[in-house]
């Protein structure tokens, strides 16, 4: 996927806040969606890119933390206004427990931005998939009020579409 496509996929007016915010991109990979998110946030904002493998970022406002976001303690992560999980939530087996873990690190009016494959059928690359209806249920059960489907995009693997969702 190209950067402009990732920027478009996660575009939402909800990211345009009046002042700087702090977000984390959990499971940032090579940083495609990290850069896409940073392009939407107001000047002075910070995106903390988290991954098990080291990644170099030169873009201002992006800080890298090498850690396993699911297993490690989040001592290095400040309170967050939002969490982006682009193709990483499908690696979390116990999603409800994981969401409970994130709660202690989030400001009151936080947001989740999720990019996933719209399927519930696992495969070797997507071991714990999460279709949009199941994403809605997961977050509703965790106490979230609203889950909006932002847009969909064809998958290069031609199995199921990718979707972007904003959860508040």
C-alpha positions as protocol buffer text, in pm:
chain_id: "A"
residue {
  index: 1
  type: UNK
  ca { x: 0 y: 0 z: 0 }
}
residue {
  index: 2
  type: UNK
  ca { x: 119 y: 350 z: -82 }
}
residue {
  index: 3
  type: UNK
  ca { x: 134 y: 627 z: 179 }
}
residue {
  index: 4
  type: UNK
  ca { x: -137 y: 835 z: 9 }
}
residue {
  index: 5
  type: UNK
  ca { x: -371 y: 532 z: 22 }
}
residue {
  index: 6
  type: UNK
  ca { x: -303 y: 477 z: 393 }
}
residue {
  index: 7
  type: UNK
  ca { x: -364 y: 849 z: 458 }
}
residue {
  index: 8
  type: UNK
  ca { x: -697 y: 830 z: 276 }
}
residue {
  index: 9
  type: UNK
  ca { x: -802 y: 505 z: 445 }
}
residue {
  index: 10
  type: UNK
  ca { x: -774 y: 647 z: 798 }
}
residue {
  index: 11
  type: UNK
  ca { x: -890 y: 1000 z: 718 }
}
residue {
  index: 12
  type: UNK
  ca { x: -1152 y: 1132 z: 959 }
}
residue {
  index: 13
  type: UNK
  ca { x: -1237 y: 1479 z: 1096 }
}
residue {
  index: 14
  type: UNK
  ca { x: -1207 y: 1328 z: 1446 }
}
residue {
  index: 15
  type: UNK
  ca { x: -826 y: 1339 z: 1411 }
}
residue {
  index: 16
  type: UNK
  ca { x: -826 y: 1716 z: 1359 }
}
residue {
  index: 17
  type: UNK
  ca { x: -813 y: 1840 z: 1718 }
}
residue {
  index: 18
  type: UNK
  ca { x: -753 y: 2199 z: 1830 }
}
residue {
  index: 19
  type: UNK
  ca { x: -419 y: 2123 z: 1995 }
}
residue {
  index: 20
  type: UNK
  ca { x: -135 y: 1870 z: 2009 }
}
residue {
  index: 21
  type: UNK
  ca { x: -217 y: 1511 z: 2103 }
}
residue {
  index: 22
  type: UNK
  ca { x: -24 y: 1193 z: 2179 }
}
residue {
  index: 23
  type: UNK
  ca { x: -109 y: 873 z: 1995 }
}
residue {
  index: 24
  type: UNK
  ca { x: 55 y: 530 z: 1982 }
}
residue {
  index: 25
  type: UNK
  ca { x: 77 y: 310 z: 1674 }
}
residue {
  index: 26
  type: UNK
  ca { x: 92 y: -40 z: 1820 }
}
residue {
  index: 27
  type: UNK
  ca { x: 264 y: -288 z: 1591 }
}
residue {
  index: 28
  type: UNK
  ca { x: 387 y: -15 z: 1356 }
}
residue {
  index: 29
  type: UNK
  ca { x: 583 y: -245 z: 1127 }
}
residue {
  index: 30
  type: UNK
  ca { x: 777 y: -31 z: 880 }
}
residue {
  index: 31
  type: UNK
  ca { x: 572 y: 274 z: 978 }
}
residue {
  index: 32
  type: UNK
  ca { x: 339 y: 326 z: 684 }
}
residue {
  index: 33
  type: UNK
  ca { x: 33 y: 396 z: 900 }
}
residue {
  index: 34
  type: UNK
  ca { x: 248 y: 577 z: 1157 }
}
residue {
  index: 35
  type: UNK
  ca { x: 336 y: 834 z: 893 }
}
residue {
  index: 36
  type: UNK
  ca { x: -24 y: 840 z: 769 }
}
residue {
  index: 37
  type: UNK
  ca { x: -151 y: 913 z: 1120 }
}
residue {
  index: 38
  type: UNK
  ca { x: 114 y: 1180 z: 1181 }
}
residue {
  index: 39
  type: UNK
  ca { x: 2 y: 1358 z: 865 }
}
residue {
  index: 40
  type: UNK
  ca { x: -350 y: 1398 z: 1011 }
}
residue {
  index: 41
  type: UNK
  ca { x: -261 y: 1519 z: 1360 }
}
residue {
  index: 42
  type: UNK
  ca { x: -215 y: 1886 z: 1457 }
}
residue {
  index: 43
  type: UNK
  ca { x: 130 y: 2046 z: 1472 }
}
residue {
  index: 44
  type: UNK
  ca { x: 317 y: 1959 z: 1789 }
}
residue {
  index: 45
  type: UNK
  ca { x: 154 y: 1617 z: 1821 }
}
residue {
  index: 46
  type: UNK
  ca { x: 346 y: 1298 z: 1892 }
}
residue {
  index: 47
  type: UNK
  ca { x: 302 y: 948 z: 1753 }
}
residue {
  index: 48
  type: UNK
  ca { x: 479 y: 679 z: 1952 }
}
residue {
  index: 49
  type: UNK
  ca { x: 554 y: 399 z: 1708 }
}
residue {
  index: 50
  type: UNK
  ca { x: 577 y: 64 z: 1888 }
}
residue {
  index: 51
  type: UNK
  ca { x: 711 y: -259 z: 1743 }
}
residue {
  index: 52
  type: UNK
  ca { x: 920 y: -560 z: 1844 }
}
residue {
  index: 53
  type: UNK
  ca { x: 1160 y: -494 z: 1557 }
}
residue {
  index: 54
  type: UNK
  ca { x: 1361 y: -170 z: 1536 }
}
residue {
  index: 55
  type: UNK
  ca { x: 1242 y: 97 z: 1292 }
}
residue {
  index: 56
  type: UNK
  ca { x: 1404 y: 431 z: 1209 }
}
residue {
  index: 57
  type: UNK
  ca { x: 1188 y: 739 z: 1169 }
}
residue {
  index: 58
  type: UNK
  ca { x: 1315 y: 1076 z: 1054 }
}
residue {
  index: 59
  type: UNK
  ca { x: 980 y: 1254 z: 1048 }
}
residue {
  index: 60
  type: UNK
  ca { x: 938 y: 1506 z: 1332 }
}
residue {
  index: 61
  type: UNK
  ca { x: 679 y: 1408 z: 1591 }
}
residue {
  index: 62
  type: UNK
  ca { x: 737 y: 1032 z: 1563 }
}
residue {
  index: 63
  type: UNK
  ca { x: 918 y: 851 z: 1846 }
}
residue {
  index: 64
  type: UNK
  ca { x: 1002 y: 482 z: 1829 }
}
residue {
  index: 65
  type: UNK
  ca { x: 978 y: 241 z: 2125 }
}
residue {
  index: 66
  type: UNK
  ca { x: 1096 y: -115 z: 2078 }
}
residue {
  index: 67
  type: UNK
  ca { x: 869 y: -345 z: 2278 }
}
residue {
  index: 68
  type: UNK
  ca { x: 600 y: -610 z: 2254 }
}
residue {
  index: 69
  type: UNK
  ca { x: 285 y: -404 z: 2304 }
}
residue {
  index: 70
  type: UNK
  ca { x: 85 y: -708 z: 2413 }
}
residue {
  index: 71
  type: UNK
  ca { x: 325 y: -869 z: 2661 }
}
residue {
  index: 72
  type: UNK
  ca { x: 551 y: -589 z: 2790 }
}
residue {
  index: 73
  type: UNK
  ca { x: 465 y: -333 z: 3055 }
}
residue {
  index: 74
  type: UNK
  ca { x: 390 y: 11 z: 2911 }
}
residue {
  index: 75
  type: UNK
  ca { x: 622 y: 205 z: 3144 }
}
residue {
  index: 76
  type: UNK
  ca { x: 773 y: 392 z: 2846 }
}
residue {
  index: 77
  type: UNK
  ca { x: 434 y: 505 z: 2713 }
}
residue {
  index: 78
  type: UNK
  ca { x: 279 y: 833 z: 2836 }
}
residue {
  index: 79
  type: UNK
  ca { x: -100 y: 881 z: 2868 }
}
residue {
  index: 80
  type: UNK
  ca { x: -252 y: 861 z: 2520 }
}
residue {
  index: 81
  type: UNK
  ca { x: -526 y: 1045 z: 2334 }
}
residue {
  index: 82
  type: UNK
  ca { x: -552 y: 759 z: 2089 }
}
residue {
  index: 83
  type: UNK
  ca { x: -425 y: 422 z: 1972 }
}
residue {
  index: 84
  type: UNK
  ca { x: -380 y: 316 z: 1612 }
}
residue {
  index: 85
  type: UNK
  ca { x: -369 y: -56 z: 1539 }
}
residue {
  index: 86
  type: UNK
  ca { x: -318 y: -113 z: 1168 }
}
residue {
  index: 87
  type: UNK
  ca { x: -301 y: -483 z: 1089 }
}
residue {
  index: 88
  type: UNK
  ca { x: -186 y: -564 z: 1442 }
}
residue {
  index: 89
  type: UNK
  ca { x: -500 y: -641 z: 1644 }
}
residue {
  index: 90
  type: UNK
  ca { x: -529 y: -970 z: 1454 }
}
residue {
  index: 91
  type: UNK
  ca { x: -214 y: -1087 z: 1636 }
}
residue {
  index: 92
  type: UNK
  ca { x: -377 y: -1044 z: 1979 }
}
residue {
  index: 93
  type: UNK
  ca { x: -543 y: -1365 z: 2093 }
}
residue {
  index: 94
  type: UNK
  ca { x: -725 y: -1231 z: 2401 }
}
residue {
  index: 95
  type: UNK
  ca { x: -851 y: -900 z: 2268 }
}
residue {
  index: 96
  type: UNK
  ca { x: -1080 y: -823 z: 2565 }
}
residue {
  index: 97
  type: UNK
  ca { x: -793 y: -858 z: 2813 }
}
residue {
  index: 98
  type: UNK
  ca { x: -572 y: -647 z: 2589 }
}
residue {
  index: 99
  type: UNK
  ca { x: -832 y: -367 z: 2574 }
}
residue {
  index: 100
  type: UNK
  ca { x: -857 y: -377 z: 2954 }
}
residue {
  index: 101
  type: UNK
  ca { x: -477 y: -338 z: 2971 }
}
residue {
  index: 102
  type: UNK
  ca { x: -485 y: -29 z: 2748 }
}
residue {
  index: 103
  type: UNK
  ca { x: -744 y: 147 z: 2965 }
}
residue {
  index: 104
  type: UNK
  ca { x: -489 y: 254 z: 3228 }
}
residue {
  index: 105
  type: UNK
  ca { x: -286 y: 438 z: 2961 }
}
residue {
  index: 106
  type: UNK
  ca { x: -562 y: 634 z: 2792 }
}
residue {
  index: 107
  type: UNK
  ca { x: -706 y: 980 z: 2851 }
}
residue {
  index: 108
  type: UNK
  ca { x: -1079 y: 994 z: 2924 }
}
residue {
  index: 109
  type: UNK
  ca { x: -1188 y: 1103 z: 2573 }
}
residue {
  index: 110
  type: UNK
  ca { x: -956 y: 877 z: 2376 }
}
residue {
  index: 111
  type: UNK
  ca { x: -1006 y: 711 z: 2039 }
}
residue {
  index: 112
  type: UNK
  ca { x: -902 y: 387 z: 1872 }
}
residue {
  index: 113
  type: UNK
  ca { x: -829 y: 374 z: 1503 }
}
residue {
  index: 114
  type: UNK
  ca { x: -825 y: 17 z: 1369 }
}
residue {
  index: 115
  type: UNK
  ca { x: -731 y: -114 z: 1026 }
}
residue {
  index: 116
  type: UNK
  ca { x: -803 y: -483 z: 978 }
}
residue {
  index: 117
  type: UNK
  ca { x: -913 y: -746 z: 729 }
}
residue {
  index: 118
  type: UNK
  ca { x: -1289 y: -792 z: 723 }
}
residue {
  index: 119
  type: UNK
  ca { x: -1286 y: -1164 z: 793 }
}
residue {
  index: 120
  type: UNK
  ca { x: -1317 y: -1406 z: 1082 }
}
residue {
  index: 121
  type: UNK
  ca { x: -1134 y: -1687 z: 904 }
}
residue {
  index: 122
  type: UNK
  ca { x: -777 y: -1727 z: 1036 }
}
residue {
  index: 123
  type: UNK
  ca { x: -474 y: -1796 z: 822 }
}
residue {
  index: 124
  type: UNK
  ca { x: -100 y: -1810 z: 896 }
}
residue {
  index: 125
  type: UNK
  ca { x: -62 y: -1431 z: 851 }
}
residue {
  index: 126
  type: UNK
  ca { x: -383 y: -1329 z: 1031 }
}
residue {
  index: 127
  type: UNK
  ca { x: -407 y: -1574 z: 1322 }
}
residue {
  index: 128
  type: UNK
  ca { x: -690 y: -1404 z: 1519 }
}
residue {
  index: 129
  type: UNK
  ca { x: -892 y: -1208 z: 1261 }
}
residue {
  index: 130
  type: UNK
  ca { x: -1162 y: -957 z: 1345 }
}
residue {
  index: 131
  type: UNK
  ca { x: -1439 y: -873 z: 1101 }
}
residue {
  index: 132
  type: UNK
  ca { x: -1605 y: -535 z: 1137 }
}
residue {
  index: 133
  type: UNK
  ca { x: -1918 y: -678 z: 1308 }
}
residue {
  index: 134
  type: UNK
  ca { x: -1697 y: -857 z: 1561 }
}
residue {
  index: 135
  type: UNK
  ca { x: -1489 y: -543 z: 1613 }
}
residue {
  index: 136
  type: UNK
  ca { x: -1811 y: -356 z: 1695 }
}
residue {
  index: 137
  type: UNK
  ca { x: -1908 y: -624 z: 1948 }
}
residue {
  index: 138
  type: UNK
  ca { x: -1560 y: -636 z: 2104 }
}
residue {
  index: 139
  type: UNK
  ca { x: -1551 y: -262 z: 2168 }
}
residue {
  index: 140
  type: UNK
  ca { x: -1918 y: -241 z: 2272 }
}
residue {
  index: 141
  type: UNK
  ca { x: -1852 y: -515 z: 2530 }
}
residue {
  index: 142
  type: UNK
  ca { x: -1550 y: -314 z: 2649 }
}
residue {
  index: 143
  type: UNK
  ca { x: -1773 y: -12 z: 2714 }
}
residue {
  index: 144
  type: UNK
  ca { x: -1719 y: 194 z: 2401 }
}
residue {
  index: 145
  type: UNK
  ca { x: -2021 y: 382 z: 2270 }
}
residue {
  index: 146
  type: UNK
  ca { x: -1952 y: 425 z: 1899 }
}
residue {
  index: 147
  type: UNK
  ca { x: -1770 y: 233 z: 1626 }
}
residue {
  index: 148
  type: UNK
  ca { x: -1771 y: 396 z: 1282 }
}
residue {
  index: 149
  type: UNK
  ca { x: -1665 y: 228 z: 961 }
}
residue {
  index: 150
  type: UNK
  ca { x: -1452 y: 492 z: 788 }
}
residue {
  index: 151
  type: UNK
  ca { x: -1387 y: 315 z: 459 }
}
residue {
  index: 152
  type: UNK
  ca { x: -1283 y: -10 z: 296 }
}
residue {
  index: 153
  type: UNK
  ca { x: -999 y: -95 z: 61 }
}
residue {
  index: 154
  type: UNK
  ca { x: -935 y: -406 z: -150 }
}
residue {
  index: 155
  type: UNK
  ca { x: -675 y: -639 z: -7 }
}
residue {
  index: 156
  type: UNK
  ca { x: -378 y: -725 z: -227 }
}
residue {
  index: 157
  type: UNK
  ca { x: -438 y: -1086 z: -122 }
}
residue {
  index: 158
  type: UNK
  ca { x: -790 y: -1082 z: -275 }
}
residue {
  index: 159
  type: UNK
  ca { x: -938 y: -1267 z: 23 }
}
residue {
  index: 160
  type: UNK
  ca { x: -1130 y: -998 z: 206 }
}
residue {
  index: 161
  type: UNK
  ca { x: -1137 y: -621 z: 207 }
}
residue {
  index: 162
  type: UNK
  ca { x: -946 y: -416 z: 457 }
}
residue {
  index: 163
  type: UNK
  ca { x: -1145 y: -171 z: 665 }
}
residue {
  index: 164
  type: UNK
  ca { x: -1063 y: 130 z: 880 }
}
residue {
  index: 165
  type: UNK
  ca { x: -1277 y: 200 z: 1185 }
}
residue {
  index: 166
  type: UNK
  ca { x: -1285 y: 475 z: 1446 }
}
residue {
  index: 167
  type: UNK
  ca { x: -1392 y: 375 z: 1795 }
}
residue {
  index: 168
  type: UNK
  ca { x: -1490 y: 617 z: 2071 }
}
